[in-house]
Amino acid sequence: MIGRNQTSCTPREELYQRIERFQKHLRTADIQAALVVQKADLFYFSGTCQDANLLIPAQGEPLLMVRKSFERALEDSALDKIVAVRGFKDIRDGIAKIIKGKGRIGLELDVLPANLFFRYQEMLEPLEIIDASGAIREIRTIKTPYEIGCLKESARVTYEMFNEIPNLIKEGMTEKELSGRLELFMRSKGNQGLPRVRAFNQELGDQILSGWNSAYPSFFDGPTGGIGLGPSFPQGSSFKAIGRHEPILVDFVAVINGYLVDHTRIFSIGSLSDKLTAAHNTALEIKRRIVQEAKPGANGKELYDLALSLAQRSEFADHFMGYGKSLNFVGHGVGLELDELPVIAKNHRISLQPGMVFALEPKFIFPGEGTVGIEDTFVLTQSGLEQFTTLDDSIRIL
């Protein structure tokens, strides 16, 4: 057994500080407890992703009830009360020992499937079910120093990967071959694989795309899509051959010890057209201005409006964050999931606070030609944005 001293385990003090912050919210909202079951939230509060239910009372010790694997949960989690359960009856009995009589209990109603909701509703009677997802997401928005350290480690590994890319790209190789080589490199560095996405049905494939495929639309709620390998997974890289004088978009999400960073760089075998180069430089100017204006207290909607106004002043306004159906955001929070808060978007009047981590991704999409632009992950400090990587953000000509 690895044991609790493994370096990837979340420290006990870190877990209890997070739980205490959440318990303060529960008491303020007159909620007796919350039952956490979604994997990212469960890992955040307990340090494990095993099949478990975590009961967090408004006061007192949390109870981690594990169905499978109990032994692994003991290795992963530094919580004091961890018990084995066989099913809903044991979970109900565990809750009843802590919450007696009527009251209100929070569930993650933004992600809980309807069939499970009805089972929990029956099991938890006479408790009133309250949506706790907003509070959980808000607490997770502010990253702790421990989390920022984890994110910087992910960024460090990503930096190594991007510096390796010029040695890997060859004219005529397929996007899938390049994707596989990058994945092999990142796996050898500890990348855990596919990032978690909270939104329903928003699966994420690799975004290693070239030329026209980097501008090919898909269902994914991002500026790029890619044709993918077919209707069963219609996004991401394909067997398209990488050619000369076309943008090669490497949009890679690295996940180390659960924490992810999101970065994009543009490569090209030979020069790109003046139009694509100018559009890329416009994206860099948008990034520069947002970094300049993003201070504690800044409004996320106003930062988006700034990005949009800069794009509209350029000759590439119709291509900003999509073509034909443009997206109304330019940045998104990251952490344990790819779509955390804050969102730098048209309809999100969020006030930025120190400790928030988000990716900025101003991009321009040209059907039939490709995508240019940038994406970097930042943490907001008291003095402004700190970028997690110092990669050159110009187009890399190979």
PyMOL commands that set and color helices and strands:
alter all, ss='L'
color gray80, all
select helices_A, chain A and resi 12-28+39-46+70-76+88-98+114-124+133-141+145-168+175-188+211-215+274-293+300-313+317-319
alter helices_A, ss='H'
color red, helices_A
select strands_A, chain A and resi 33-36+51-57+63-68+82-84+104-107+128-131+207-210+248-256+259-268+329-333+340-345+357-360+363-366+370-373+376-381+384-387+396-397
alter strands_A, ss='S'
color yellow, strands_A
deselect
rebuild
show_as cartoon
